Amino acid sequence: MSTDVSIQIQLKPAQAEAYLRWLTSQYEQLMAACWYDDRYRYTPQGLRGPKILADHPHIAGLNRTMRELVKARQGAKA
């Protein structure tokens, strides 16, 4: 039985920027480590990224968190 988890945090703009940079760094490192793994060598072009995200929920979670943080930042600037 799976249920979605929702969290809400308040960050100062400088904290949000630093957190986004850290999330991006973690995401890039993890994706690079998986990208060249033999497990994904023969995955068709265009499907490798989605396959990695499907196989590694922690990377997908980073991706989702980054997207939501970017959306929140853009909403704050408007």
PQR file with spaces between the fields and no chain letter, atoms N, CA, C, O and H, PARSE charges and radii, in Angstrom:
ATOM       1  N    MET     1       0.847   -1.175    0.000 -0.4000 1.5000
ATOM       2  CA   MET     1       0.000    0.000    0.000 -0.0000 2.0000
ATOM       3  C    MET     1       0.892    1.238    0.000  0.5500 1.7000
ATOM       4  O    MET     1       1.657    1.467    0.937 -0.5500 1.4000
ATOM       5  N    SER     2       0.784    2.019   -1.048 -0.4000 1.5000
ATOM       6  CA   SER     2       1.628    3.196   -1.205 -0.0000 2.0000
ATOM       7  C    SER     2       0.779    4.462   -1.114  0.5500 1.7000
ATOM       8  O    SER     2      -0.287    4.557   -1.722 -0.5500 1.4000
ATOM       9  H    SER     2       0.163    1.833   -1.809  0.4000 1.0000
ATOM      10  N    THR     3       1.262    5.416   -0.358 -0.4000 1.5000
ATOM      11  CA   THR     3       0.599    6.713   -0.288 -0.0000 2.0000
ATOM      12  C    THR     3       1.638    7.788   -0.552  0.5500 1.7000
ATOM      13  O    THR     3       2.807    7.650   -0.190 -0.5500 1.4000
ATOM      14  H    THR     3       2.128    5.339    0.136  0.4000 1.0000
ATOM      15  N    ASP     4       1.194    8.850   -1.183 -0.4000 1.5000
ATOM      16  CA   ASP     4       2.096    9.964   -1.457 -0.0000 2.0000
ATOM      17  C    ASP     4       2.439   10.688   -0.166  0.5500 1.7000
ATOM      18  O    ASP     4       1.649   10.721    0.777 -0.5500 1.4000
ATOM      19  H    ASP     4       0.245    8.962   -1.478  0.4000 1.0000
ATOM      20  N    VAL     5       3.622   11.260   -0.143 -0.4000 1.5000
ATOM      21  CA   VAL     5       4.087   12.044    0.995 -0.0000 2.0000
ATOM      22  C    VAL     5       4.234   13.482    0.525  0.5500 1.7000
ATOM      23  O    VAL     5       4.806   13.741   -0.534 -0.5500 1.4000
ATOM      24  H    VAL     5       4.264   11.232   -0.909  0.4000 1.0000
ATOM      25  N    SER     6       3.725   14.403    1.301 -0.4000 1.5000
ATOM      26  CA   SER     6       3.817   15.817    0.970 -0.0000 2.0000
ATOM      27  C    SER     6       4.493   16.542    2.123  0.5500 1.7000
ATOM      28  O    SER     6       4.175   16.304    3.289 -0.5500 1.4000
ATOM      29  H    SER     6       3.260   14.193    2.161  0.4000 1.0000
ATOM      30  N    ILE     7       5.428   17.429    1.793 -0.4000 1.5000
ATOM      31  CA   ILE     7       6.081   18.233    2.819 -0.0000 2.0000
ATOM      32  C    ILE     7       6.008   19.695    2.412  0.5500 1.7000
ATOM      33  O    ILE     7       5.902   20.019    1.229 -0.5500 1.4000
ATOM      34  H    ILE     7       5.686   17.623    0.847  0.4000 1.0000
ATOM      35  N    GLN     8       6.066   20.559    3.392 -0.4000 1.5000
ATOM      36  CA   GLN     8       6.084   21.994    3.130 -0.0000 2.0000
ATOM      37  C    GLN     8       7.177   22.603    3.991  0.5500 1.7000
ATOM      38  O    GLN     8       7.240   22.357    5.195 -0.5500 1.4000
ATOM      39  H    GLN     8       6.152   20.296    4.353  0.4000 1.0000
ATOM      40  N    ILE     9       8.035   23.399    3.368 -0.4000 1.5000
ATOM      41  CA   ILE     9       9.096   24.079    4.109 -0.0000 2.0000
ATOM      42  C    ILE     9       9.131   25.539    3.687  0.5500 1.7000
ATOM      43  O    ILE     9       8.705   25.890    2.587 -0.5500 1.4000
ATOM      44  H    ILE     9       7.983   23.599    2.390  0.4000 1.0000
ATOM      45  N    GLN    10       9.638   26.379    4.566 -0.4000 1.5000
ATOM      46  CA   GLN    10       9.836   27.785    4.247 -0.0000 2.0000
ATOM      47  C    GLN    10      11.328   28.054    4.306  0.5500 1.7000
ATOM      48  O    GLN    10      11.989   27.760    5.302 -0.5500 1.4000
ATOM      49  H    GLN    10       9.983   26.094    5.460  0.4000 1.0000
ATOM      50  N    LEU    11      11.847   28.615    3.224 -0.4000 1.5000
ATOM      51  CA   LEU    11      13.266   28.936    3.141 -0.0000 2.0000
ATOM      52  C    LEU    11      13.434   30.392    2.761  0.5500 1.7000
ATOM      53  O    LEU    11      12.618   30.954    2.031 -0.5500 1.4000
ATOM      54  H    LEU    11      11.309   28.853    2.415  0.4000 1.0000
ATOM      55  N    LYS    12      14.482   30.991    3.255 -0.4000 1.5000
ATOM      56  CA   LYS    12      14.854   32.321    2.794 -0.0000 2.0000
ATOM      57  C    LYS    12      15.418   32.162    1.386  0.5500 1.7000
ATOM      58  O    LYS    12      15.901   31.084    1.039 -0.5500 1.4000
ATOM      59  H    LYS    12      15.145   30.535    3.848  0.4000 1.0000
ATOM      60  N    PRO    13      15.365   33.219    0.565 -0.5600 1.5000
ATOM      61  CA   PRO    13      15.850   33.100   -0.811  0.2800 2.0000
ATOM      62  C    PRO    13      17.274   32.552   -0.916  0.5500 1.7000
ATOM      63  O    PRO    13      17.555   31.730   -1.788 -0.5500 1.4000
ATOM      64  N    ALA    14      18.162   32.994   -0.048 -0.4000 1.5000
ATOM      65  CA   ALA    14      19.544   32.497   -0.101 -0.0000 2.0000
ATOM      66  C    ALA    14      19.602   31.008    0.235  0.5500 1.7000
ATOM      67  O    ALA    14      20.381   30.260   -0.356 -0.5500 1.4000
ATOM      68  H    ALA    14      17.934   33.661    0.660  0.4000 1.0000
ATOM      69  N    GLN    15      18.778   30.587    1.181 -0.4000 1.5000
ATOM      70  CA   GLN    15      18.725   29.165    1.526 -0.0000 2.0000
ATOM      71  C    GLN    15      18.185   28.347    0.359  0.5500 1.7000
ATOM      72  O    GLN    15      18.697   27.270    0.053 -0.5500 1.4000
ATOM      73  H    GLN    15      18.145   31.194    1.661  0.4000 1.0000
ATOM      74  N    ALA    16      17.151   28.866   -0.286 -0.4000 1.5000
ATOM      75  CA   ALA    16      16.560   28.159   -1.425 -0.0000 2.0000
ATOM      76  C    ALA    16      17.575   28.004   -2.551  0.5500 1.7000
ATOM      77  O    ALA    16      17.671   26.939   -3.161 -0.5500 1.4000
ATOM      78  H    ALA    16      16.735   29.740   -0.037  0.4000 1.0000
ATOM      79  N    GLU    17      18.330   29.061   -2.828 -0.4000 1.5000
ATOM      80  CA   GLU    17      19.355   28.997   -3.880 -0.0000 2.0000
ATOM      81  C    GLU    17      20.427   27.973   -3.533  0.5500 1.7000
ATOM      82  O    GLU    17      20.819   27.170   -4.380 -0.5500 1.4000
ATOM      83  H    GLU    17      18.252   29.926   -2.333  0.4000 1.0000
ATOM      84  N    ALA    18      20.898   27.999   -2.301 -0.4000 1.5000
ATOM      85  CA   ALA    18      21.940   27.058   -1.880 -0.0000 2.0000
ATOM      86  C    ALA    18      21.414   25.624   -1.899  0.5500 1.7000
ATOM      87  O    ALA    18      22.119   24.707   -2.319 -0.5500 1.4000
ATOM      88  H    ALA    18      20.579   28.652   -1.614  0.4000 1.0000
ATOM      89  N    TYR    19      20.199   25.437   -1.453 -0.4000 1.5000
ATOM      90  CA   TYR    19      19.599   24.101   -1.438 -0.0000 2.0000
ATOM      91  C    TYR    19      19.433   23.572   -2.860  0.5500 1.7000
ATOM      92  O    TYR    19      19.701   22.401   -3.126 -0.5500 1.4000
ATOM      93  H    TYR    19      19.627   26.183   -1.112  0.4000 1.0000
ATOM      94  N    LEU    20      18.992   24.433   -3.768 -0.4000 1.5000
ATOM      95  CA   LEU    20      18.834   24.020   -5.162 -0.0000 2.0000
ATOM      96  C    LEU    20      20.178   23.645   -5.777  0.5500 1.7000
ATOM      97  O    LEU    20      20.272   22.667   -6.518 -0.5500 1.4000
ATOM      98  H    LEU    20      18.774   25.384   -3.552  0.4000 1.0000
ATOM      99  N    ARG    21      21.212   24.416   -5.474 -0.4000 1.5000
ATOM     100  CA   ARG    21      22.551   24.071   -5.984 -0.0000 2.0000
ATOM     101  C    ARG    21      23.000   22.718   -5.451  0.5500 1.7000
ATOM     102  O    ARG    21      23.562   21.911   -6.192 -0.5500 1.4000
ATOM     103  H    ARG    21      21.136   25.211   -4.872  0.4000 1.0000
ATOM     104  N    TRP    22      22.753   22.466   -4.167 -0.4000 1.5000
ATOM     105  CA   TRP    22      23.140   21.192   -3.569 -0.0000 2.0000
ATOM     106  C    TRP    22      22.350   20.033   -4.184  0.5500 1.7000
ATOM     107  O    TRP    22      22.922   18.996   -4.519 -0.5500 1.4000
ATOM     108  H    TRP    22      22.296   23.121   -3.565  0.4000 1.0000
ATOM     109  N    LEU    23      21.039   20.214   -4.330 -0.4000 1.5000
ATOM     110  CA   LEU    23      20.212   19.173   -4.946 -0.0000 2.0000
ATOM     111  C    LEU    23      20.687   18.868   -6.362  0.5500 1.7000
ATOM     112  O    LEU    23      20.785   17.706   -6.758 -0.5500 1.4000
ATOM     113  H    LEU    23      20.574   21.057   -4.058  0.4000 1.0000
ATOM     114  N    THR    24      20.981   19.918   -7.118 -0.4000 1.5000
ATOM     115  CA   THR    24      21.448   19.741   -8.491 -0.0000 2.0000
ATOM     116  C    THR    24      22.760   18.980   -8.523  0.5500 1.7000
ATOM     117  O    THR    24      22.941   18.091   -9.354 -0.5500 1.4000
ATOM     118  H    THR    24      20.902   20.862   -6.796  0.4000 1.0000
ATOM     119  N    SER    25      23.663   19.315   -7.639 -0.4000 1.5000
ATOM     120  CA   SER    25      24.948   18.624   -7.564 -0.0000 2.0000
ATOM     121  C    SER    25      24.757   17.139   -7.265  0.5500 1.7000
ATOM     122  O    SER    25      25.363   16.284   -7.911 -0.5500 1.4000
ATOM     123  H    SER    25      23.515   20.037   -6.964  0.4000 1.0000
ATOM     124  N    GLN    26      23.914   16.843   -6.287 -0.4000 1.5000
ATOM     125  CA   GLN    26      23.651   15.444   -5.933 -0.0000 2.0000
ATOM     126  C    GLN    26      23.024   14.695   -7.102  0.5500 1.7000
ATOM     127  O    GLN    26      23.416   13.570   -7.412 -0.5500 1.4000
ATOM     128  H    GLN    26      23.422   17.537   -5.763  0.4000 1.0000
ATOM     129  N    TYR    27      22.054   15.324   -7.745 -0.4000 1.5000
ATOM     130  CA   TYR    27      21.361   14.717   -8.881 -0.0000 2.0000
ATOM     131  C    TYR    27      22.345   14.424  -10.013  0.5500 1.7000
ATOM     132  O    TYR    27      22.344   13.326  -10.569 -0.5500 1.4000
ATOM     133  H    TYR    27      21.735   16.238   -7.493  0.4000 1.0000
ATOM     134  N    GLU    28      23.174   15.394  -10.350 -0.4000 1.5000
ATOM     135  CA   GLU    28      24.131   15.210  -11.447 -0.0000 2.0000
ATOM     136  C    GLU    28      25.129   14.100  -11.138  0.5500 1.7000
ATOM     137  O    GLU    28      25.451   13.299  -12.015 -0.5500 1.4000
ATOM     138  H    GLU    28      23.175   16.286   -9.897  0.4000 1.0000
ATOM     139  N    GLN    29      25.619   14.042   -9.912 -0.4000 1.5000
ATOM     140  CA   GLN    29      26.570   12.990   -9.537 -0.0000 2.0000
ATOM     141  C    GLN    29      25.935   11.609   -9.621  0.5500 1.7000
ATOM     142  O    GLN    29      26.535   10.675  -10.152 -0.5500 1.4000
ATOM     143  H    GLN    29      25.358   14.693   -9.199  0.4000 1.0000
ATOM     144  N    LEU    30      24.733   11.483   -9.101 -0.4000 1.5000
ATOM     145  CA   LEU    30      24.063   10.186   -9.112 -0.0000 2.0000
ATOM     146  C    LEU    30      23.685    9.755  -10.525  0.5500 1.7000
ATOM     147  O    LEU    30      23.837    8.586  -10.880 -0.5500 1.4000
ATOM     148  H    LEU    30      24.245   12.242   -8.669  0.4000 1.0000
ATOM     149  N    MET    31      23.196   10.687  -11.328 -0.4000 1.5000
ATOM     150  CA   MET    31      22.845   10.340  -12.709 -0.0000 2.0000
ATOM     151  C    MET    31      24.085    9.941  -13.497  0.5500 1.7000
ATOM     152  O    MET    31      24.040    8.989  -14.276 -0.5500 1.4000
ATOM     153  H    MET    31      23.072   11.637  -11.040  0.4000 1.0000
ATOM     154  N    ALA    32      25.182   10.650  -13.307 -0.4000 1.5000
ATOM     155  CA   ALA    32      26.417   10.306  -14.020 -0.0000 2.0000
ATOM     156  C    ALA    32      26.900    8.918  -13.625  0.5500 1.7000
ATOM     157  O    ALA    32      27.377    8.161  -14.470 -0.5500 1.4000
ATOM     158  H    ALA    32      25.218   11.423  -12.674  0.4000 1.0000
ATOM     159  N    ALA    33      26.780    8.584  -12.351 -0.4000 1.5000
ATOM     160  CA   ALA    33      27.215    7.261  -11.887 -0.0000 2.0000
ATOM     161  C    ALA    33      26.372    6.162  -12.524  0.5500 1.7000
ATOM     162  O    ALA    33      26.890    5.094  -12.851 -0.5500 1.4000
ATOM     163  H    ALA    33      26.393    9.199  -11.664  0.4000 1.0000
ATOM     164  N    CYS    34      25.093    6.411  -12.701 -0.4000 1.5000
ATOM     165  CA   CYS    34      24.208    5.409  -13.299 -0.0000 2.0000
ATOM     166  C    CYS    34      24.272    5.409  -14.824  0.5500 1.7000
ATOM     167  O    CYS    34      24.146    4.361  -15.457 -0.5500 1.4000
ATOM     168  H    CYS    34      24.672    7.278  -12.436  0.4000 1.0000
ATOM     169  N    TRP    35      24.466    6.578  -15.401 -0.4000 1.5000
ATOM     170  CA   TRP    35      24.363    6.742  -16.851 -0.0000 2.0000
ATOM     171  C    TRP    35      25.265    5.768  -17.607  0.5500 1.7000
ATOM     172  O    TRP    35      24.857    5.184  -18.611 -0.5500 1.4000
ATOM     173  H    TRP    35      24.568    7.429  -14.887  0.4000 1.0000
ATOM     174  N    TYR    36      26.482    5.601  -17.123 -0.4000 1.5000
ATOM     175  CA   TYR    36      27.448    4.762  -17.833 -0.0000 2.0000
ATOM     176  C    TYR    36      27.516    3.343  -17.278  0.5500 1.7000
ATOM     177  O    TYR    36      28.403    2.575  -17.651 -0.5500 1.4000
ATOM     178  H    TYR    36      26.814    6.076  -16.308  0.4000 1.0000
ATOM     179  N    ASP    37      26.599    2.993  -16.401 -0.4000 1.5000
ATOM     180  CA   ASP    37      26.535    1.641  -15.855 -0.0000 2.0000
ATOM     181  C    ASP    37      26.162    0.666  -16.977  0.5500 1.7000
ATOM     182  O    ASP    37      25.339    0.983  -17.835 -0.5500 1.4000
ATOM     183  H    ASP    37      25.879    3.617  -16.098  0.4000 1.0000
ATOM     184  N    ASP    38      26.771   -0.510  -16.960 -0.4000 1.5000
ATOM     185  CA   ASP    38      26.484   -1.521  -17.982 -0.0000 2.0000
ATOM     186  C    ASP    38      24.999   -1.874  -18.047  0.5500 1.7000
ATOM     187  O    ASP    38      24.491   -2.279  -19.092 -0.5500 1.4000
ATOM     188  H    ASP    38      27.440   -0.768  -16.262  0.4000 1.0000
ATOM     189  N    ARG    39      24.326   -1.717  -16.935 -0.4000 1.5000
ATOM     190  CA   ARG    39      22.895   -2.033  -16.881 -0.0000 2.0000
ATOM     191  C    ARG    39      22.090   -1.220  -17.895  0.5500 1.7000
ATOM     192  O    ARG    39      21.063   -1.684  -18.389 -0.5500 1.4000
ATOM     193  H    ARG    39      24.739   -1.388  -16.086  0.4000 1.0000
ATOM     194  N    TYR    40      22.555   -0.012  -18.205 -0.4000 1.5000
ATOM     195  CA   TYR    40      21.816    0.878  -19.102 -0.0000 2.0000
ATOM     196  C    TYR    40      22.494    1.048  -20.462  0.5500 1.7000
ATOM     197  O    TYR    40      22.064    1.868  -21.273 -0.5500 1.4000
ATOM     198  H    TYR    40      23.390    0.365  -17.804  0.4000 1.0000
ATOM     199  N    ARG    41      23.533    0.286  -20.707 -0.4000 1.5000
ATOM     200  CA   ARG    41      24.315    0.433  -21.937 -0.0000 2.0000
ATOM     201  C    ARG    41      23.455    0.304  -23.189  0.5500 1.7000
ATOM     202  O    ARG    41      23.619    1.076  -24.133 -0.5500 1.4000
ATOM     203  H    ARG    41      23.882   -0.381  -20.048  0.4000 1.0000
ATOM     204  N    TYR    42      22.554   -0.651  -23.207 -0.4000 1.5000
ATOM     205  CA   TYR    42      21.762   -0.912  -24.411 -0.0000 2.0000
ATOM     206  C    TYR    42      20.345   -0.345  -24.334  0.5500 1.7000
ATOM     207  O    TYR    42      19.474   -0.728  -25.115 -0.5500 1.4000
ATOM     208  H    TYR    42      22.421   -1.278  -22.439  0.4000 1.0000
ATOM     209  N    THR    43      20.125    0.551  -23.406 -0.4000 1.5000
ATOM     210  CA   THR    43      18.833    1.233  -23.321 -0.0000 2.0000
ATOM     211  C    THR    43      18.740    2.208  -24.490  0.5500 1.7000
ATOM     212  O    THR    43      19.670    2.983  -24.714 -0.5500 1.4000
ATOM     213  H    THR    43      20.832    0.862  -22.772  0.4000 1.0000
ATOM     214  N    PRO    44      17.640    2.187  -25.240 -0.5600 1.5000
ATOM     215  CA   PRO    44      17.519    3.062  -26.409  0.2800 2.0000
ATOM     216  C    PRO    44      17.672    4.546  -26.053  0.5500 1.7000
ATOM     217  O    PRO    44      17.336    4.986  -24.954 -0.5500 1.4000
ATOM     218  N    GLN    45      18.193    5.293  -27.029 -0.4000 1.5000
ATOM     219  CA   GLN    45      18.382    6.729  -26.851 -0.0000 2.0000
ATOM     220  C    GLN    45      17.047    7.378  -26.491  0.5500 1.7000
ATOM     221  O    GLN    45      16.012    7.062  -27.077 -0.5500 1.4000
ATOM     222  H    GLN    45      18.466    4.935  -27.922  0.4000 1.0000
ATOM     223  N    GLY    46      17.084    8.268  -25.539 -0.4000 1.5000
ATOM     224  CA   GLY    46      15.882    8.960  -25.093 -0.0000 2.0000
ATOM     225  C    GLY    46      15.152    8.258  -23.964  0.5500 1.7000
ATOM     226  O    GLY    46      14.283    8.849  -23.324 -0.5500 1.4000
ATOM     227  H    GLY    46      17.925    8.525  -25.062  0.4000 1.0000
ATOM     228  N    LEU    47      15.495    7.005  -23.712 -0.4000 1.5000
ATOM     229  CA   LEU    47      14.828    6.250  -22.655 -0.0000 2.0000
ATOM     230  C    LEU    47      15.726    5.984  -21.455  0.5500 1.7000
ATOM     231  O    LEU    47      15.264    5.492  -20.425 -0.5500 1.4000
ATOM     232  H    LEU    47      16.202    6.524  -24.231  0.4000 1.0000
ATOM     233  N    ARG    48      17.005    6.307  -21.586 -0.4000 1.5000
ATOM     234  CA   ARG    48      17.950    6.003  -20.506 -0.0000 2.0000
ATOM     235  C    ARG    48      17.620    6.790  -19.237  0.5500 1.7000
ATOM     236  O    ARG    48      17.544    6.213  -18.153 -0.5500 1.4000
ATOM     237  H    ARG    48      17.381    6.706  -22.423  0.4000 1.0000
ATOM     238  N    GLY    49      17.424    8.096  -19.367 -0.4000 1.5000
ATOM     239  CA   GLY    49      17.105    8.920  -18.197 -0.0000 2.0000
ATOM     240  C    GLY    49      15.845    8.456  -17.480  0.5500 1.7000
ATOM     241  O    GLY    49      15.877    8.231  -16.270 -0.5500 1.4000
ATOM     242  H    GLY    49      17.486    8.565  -20.248  0.4000 1.0000
ATOM     243  N    PRO    50      14.728    8.307  -18.205 -0.5600 1.5000
ATOM     244  CA   PRO    50      13.517    7.821  -17.545  0.2800 2.0000
ATOM     245  C    PRO    50      13.680    6.435  -16.916  0.5500 1.7000
ATOM     246  O    PRO    50      13.105    6.161  -15.862 -0.5500 1.4000
ATOM     247  N    LYS    51      14.456    5.566  -17.551 -0.4000 1.5000
ATOM     248  CA   LYS    51      14.687    4.227  -16.999 -0.0000 2.0000
ATOM     249  C    LYS    51      15.464    4.319  -15.687  0.5500 1.7000
ATOM     250  O    LYS    51      15.142    3.630  -14.720 -0.5500 1.4000
ATOM     251  H    LYS    51      14.924    5.789  -18.407  0.4000 1.0000
ATOM     252  N    ILE    52      16.486    5.169  -15.659 -0.4000 1.5000
ATOM     253  CA   ILE    52      17.262    5.356  -14.427 -0.0000 2.0000
ATOM     254  C    ILE    52      16.363    5.892  -13.316  0.5500 1.7000
ATOM     255  O    ILE    52      16.419    5.413  -12.184 -0.5500 1.4000
ATOM     256  H    ILE    52      16.748    5.729  -16.444  0.4000 1.0000
ATOM     257  N    LEU    53      15.536    6.882  -13.639 -0.4000 1.5000
ATOM     258  CA   LEU    53      14.640    7.453  -12.627 -0.0000 2.0000
ATOM     259  C    LEU    53      13.637    6.417  -12.123  0.5500 1.7000
ATOM     260  O    LEU    53      13.295    6.404  -10.941 -0.5500 1.4000
ATOM     261  H    LEU    53      15.490    7.271  -14.559  0.4000 1.0000
ATOM     262  N    ALA    54      13.166    5.550  -13.019 -0.4000 1.5000
ATOM     263  CA   ALA    54      12.227    4.504  -12.610 -0.0000 2.0000
ATOM     264  C    ALA    54      12.900    3.476  -11.702  0.5500 1.7000
ATOM     265  O    ALA    54      12.275    2.949  -10.782 -0.5500 1.4000
ATOM     266  H    ALA    54      13.444    5.560  -13.980  0.4000 1.0000
ATOM     267  N    ASP    55      14.168    3.196  -11.964 -0.4000 1.5000
ATOM     268  CA   ASP    55      14.898    2.187  -11.193 -0.0000 2.0000
ATOM     269  C    ASP    55      15.456    2.712   -9.872  0.5500 1.7000
ATOM     270  O    ASP    55      15.735    1.931   -8.961 -0.5500 1.4000
ATOM     271  H    ASP    55      14.675    3.624  -12.711  0.4000 1.0000
ATOM     272  N    HIS    56      15.620    4.030   -9.765 -0.4000 1.5000
ATOM     273  CA   HIS    56      16.252    4.628   -8.581 -0.0000 2.0000
ATOM     274  C    HIS    56      15.344    5.725   -8.014  0.5500 1.7000
ATOM     275  O    HIS    56      15.479    6.888   -8.395 -0.5500 1.4000
ATOM     276  H    HIS    56      15.393    4.664  -10.504  0.4000 1.0000
ATOM     277  N    PRO    57      14.434    5.377   -7.120 -0.5600 1.5000
ATOM     278  CA   PRO    57      13.479    6.367   -6.610  0.2800 2.0000
ATOM     279  C    PRO    57      14.120    7.536   -5.872  0.5500 1.7000
ATOM     280  O    PRO    57      13.540    8.621   -5.825 -0.5500 1.4000
ATOM     281  N    HIS    58      15.303    7.339   -5.293 -0.4000 1.5000
ATOM     282  CA   HIS    58      15.943    8.459   -4.591 -0.0000 2.0000
ATOM     283  C    HIS    58      16.396    9.532   -5.584  0.5500 1.7000
ATOM     284  O    HIS    58      16.373   10.720   -5.264 -0.5500 1.4000
ATOM     285  H    HIS    58      15.774    6.458   -5.331  0.4000 1.0000
ATOM     286  N    ILE    59      16.805    9.122   -6.779 -0.4000 1.5000
ATOM     287  CA   ILE    59      17.187   10.097   -7.803 -0.0000 2.0000
ATOM     288  C    ILE    59      15.931   10.791   -8.328  0.5500 1.7000
ATOM     289  O    ILE    59      15.934   12.001   -8.553 -0.5500 1.4000
ATOM     290  H    ILE    59      16.824    8.157   -7.039  0.4000 1.0000
ATOM     291  N    ALA    60      14.867   10.030   -8.521 -0.4000 1.5000
ATOM     292  CA   ALA    60      13.604   10.623   -8.960 -0.0000 2.0000
ATOM     293  C    ALA    60      13.095   11.624   -7.924  0.5500 1.7000
ATOM     294  O    ALA    60      12.533   12.659   -8.282 -0.5500 1.4000
ATOM     295  H    ALA    60      14.864    9.047   -8.339  0.4000 1.0000
ATOM     296  N    GLY    61      13.291   11.318   -6.648 -0.4000 1.5000
ATOM     297  CA   GLY    61      12.886   12.243   -5.588 -0.0000 2.0000
ATOM     298  C    GLY    61      13.669   13.545   -5.628  0.5500 1.7000
ATOM     299  O    GLY    61      13.110   14.622   -5.421 -0.5500 1.4000
ATOM     300  H    GLY    61      13.748   10.477   -6.357  0.4000 1.0000
ATOM     301  N    LEU    62      14.973   13.441   -5.896 -0.4000 1.5000
ATOM     302  CA   LEU    62      15.784   14.653   -6.051 -0.0000 2.0000
ATOM     303  C    LEU    62      15.267   15.485   -7.217  0.5500 1.7000
ATOM     304  O    LEU    62      15.134   16.705   -7.113 -0.5500 1.4000
ATOM     305  H    LEU    62      15.427   12.566   -6.064  0.4000 1.0000
ATOM     306  N    ASN    63      14.978   14.813   -8.328 -0.4000 1.5000
ATOM     307  CA   ASN    63      14.493   15.497   -9.522 -0.0000 2.0000
ATOM     308  C    ASN    63      13.187   16.222   -9.224  0.5500 1.7000
ATOM     309  O    ASN    63      13.021   17.384   -9.596 -0.5500 1.4000
ATOM     310  H    ASN    63      15.086   13.823   -8.412  0.4000 1.0000
ATOM     311  N    ARG    64      12.275   15.553   -8.566 -0.4000 1.5000
ATOM     312  CA   ARG    64      10.980   16.155   -8.249 -0.0000 2.0000
ATOM     313  C    ARG    64      11.141   17.344   -7.296  0.5500 1.7000
ATOM     314  O    ARG    64      10.495   18.377   -7.469 -0.5500 1.4000
ATOM     315  H    ARG    64      12.409   14.609   -8.264  0.4000 1.0000
ATOM     316  N    THR    65      11.997   17.190   -6.303 -0.4000 1.5000
ATOM     317  CA   THR    65      12.240   18.267   -5.346 -0.0000 2.0000
ATOM     318  C    THR    65      12.825   19.486   -6.044  0.5500 1.7000
ATOM     319  O    THR    65      12.427   20.617   -5.764 -0.5500 1.4000
ATOM     320  H    THR    65      12.521   16.351   -6.162  0.4000 1.0000
ATOM     321  N    MET    66      13.772   19.257   -6.957 -0.4000 1.5000
ATOM     322  CA   MET    66      14.374   20.370   -7.703 -0.0000 2.0000
ATOM     323  C    MET    66      13.325   21.099   -8.542  0.5500 1.7000
ATOM     324  O    MET    66      13.280   22.329   -8.552 -0.5500 1.4000
ATOM     325  H    MET    66      14.095   18.339   -7.185  0.4000 1.0000
ATOM     326  N    ARG    67      12.482   20.340   -9.243 -0.4000 1.5000
ATOM     327  CA   ARG    67      11.452   20.966  -10.081 -0.0000 2.0000
ATOM     328  C    ARG    67      10.492   21.802   -9.247  0.5500 1.7000
ATOM     329  O    ARG    67      10.130   22.912   -9.639 -0.5500 1.4000
ATOM     330  H    ARG    67      12.518   19.341   -9.234  0.4000 1.0000
ATOM     331  N    GLU    68      10.079   21.276   -8.103 -0.4000 1.5000
ATOM     332  CA   GLU    68       9.148   22.019   -7.245 -0.0000 2.0000
ATOM     333  C    GLU    68       9.802   23.263   -6.652  0.5500 1.7000
ATOM     334  O    GLU    68       9.154   24.301   -6.513 -0.5500 1.4000
ATOM     335  H    GLU    68      10.373   20.375   -7.785  0.4000 1.0000
ATOM     336  N    LEU    69      11.065   23.163   -6.308 -0.4000 1.5000
ATOM     337  CA   LEU    69      11.783   24.315   -5.763 -0.0000 2.0000
ATOM     338  C    LEU    69      11.928   25.406   -6.823  0.5500 1.7000
ATOM     339  O    LEU    69      11.767   26.588   -6.520 -0.5500 1.4000
ATOM     340  H    LEU    69      11.592   22.320   -6.420  0.4000 1.0000
ATOM     341  N    VAL    70      12.228   25.021   -8.050 -0.4000 1.5000
ATOM     342  CA   VAL    70      12.328   26.000   -9.142 -0.0000 2.0000
ATOM     343  C    VAL    70      10.971   26.669   -9.367  0.5500 1.7000
ATOM     344  O    VAL    70      10.910   27.887   -9.533 -0.5500 1.4000
ATOM     345  H    VAL    70      12.359   24.061   -8.296  0.4000 1.0000
ATOM     346  N    LYS    71       9.885   25.895   -9.375 -0.4000 1.5000
ATOM     347  CA   LYS    71       8.547   26.473   -9.547 -0.0000 2.0000
ATOM     348  C    LYS    71       8.215   27.443   -8.420  0.5500 1.7000
ATOM     349  O    LYS    71       7.651   28.509   -8.666 -0.5500 1.4000
ATOM     350  H    LYS    71       9.934   24.905   -9.240  0.4000 1.0000
ATOM     351  N    ALA    72       8.560   27.085   -7.192 -0.4000 1.5000
ATOM     352  CA   ALA    72       8.285   27.960   -6.048 -0.0000 2.0000
ATOM     353  C    ALA    72       9.086   29.253   -6.150  0.5500 1.7000
ATOM     354  O    ALA    72       8.576   30.330   -5.841 -0.5500 1.4000
ATOM     355  H    ALA    72       9.018   26.219   -6.992  0.4000 1.0000
ATOM     356  N    ARG    73      10.335   29.146   -6.580 -0.4000 1.5000
ATOM     357  CA   ARG    73      11.172   30.347   -6.744 -0.0000 2.0000
ATOM     358  C    ARG    73      10.595   31.258   -7.807  0.5500 1.7000
ATOM     359  O    ARG    73      10.548   32.474   -7.620 -0.5500 1.4000
ATOM     360  H    ARG    73      10.749   28.271   -6.831  0.4000 1.0000
ATOM     361  N    GLN    74      10.153   30.690   -8.923 -0.4000 1.5000
ATOM     362  CA   GLN    74       9.586   31.500  -10.000 -0.0000 2.0000
ATOM     363  C    GLN    74       8.296   32.172   -9.549  0.5500 1.7000
ATOM     364  O    GLN    74       8.026   33.315   -9.919 -0.5500 1.4000
ATOM     365  H    GLN    74      10.192   29.702   -9.075  0.4000 1.0000
ATOM     366  N    GLY    75       7.504   31.470   -8.758 -0.4000 1.5000
ATOM     367  CA   GLY    75       6.272   32.050   -8.223 -0.0000 2.0000
ATOM     368  C    GLY    75       6.552   33.183   -7.253  0.5500 1.7000
ATOM     369  O    GLY    75       5.788   34.147   -7.188 -0.5500 1.4000
ATOM     370  H    GLY    75       7.723   30.542   -8.458  0.4000 1.0000
ATOM     371  N    ALA    76       7.635   33.079   -6.502 -0.4000 1.5000
ATOM     372  CA   ALA    76       7.997   34.118   -5.539 -0.0000 2.0000
ATOM     373  C    ALA    76       8.481   35.380   -6.242  0.5500 1.7000
ATOM     374  O    ALA    76       8.306   36.486   -5.730 -0.5500 1.4000
ATOM     375  H    ALA    76       8.255   32.296   -6.554  0.4000 1.0000
ATOM     376  N    LYS    77       9.093   35.217   -7.420 -0.4000 1.5000
ATOM     377  CA   LYS    77       9.611   36.372   -8.158 -0.0000 2.0000
ATOM     378  C    LYS    77       8.502   37.132   -8.867  0.5500 1.7000
ATOM     379  O    LYS    77       8.646   38.323   -9.143 -0.5500 1.4000
ATOM     380  H    LYS    77       9.235   34.319   -7.836  0.4000 1.0000
ATOM     381  N    ALA    78       7.397   36.458   -9.164 -0.4000 1.5000
ATOM     382  CA   ALA    78       6.308   37.088   -9.924 -0.0000 2.0000
ATOM     383  C    ALA    78       5.554   38.104   -9.105  0.5500 1.7000
ATOM     384  O    ALA    78       4.610   38.719   -9.602 -0.5500 1.4000
ATOM     385  H    ALA    78       7.280   35.491   -8.940  0.4000 1.0000
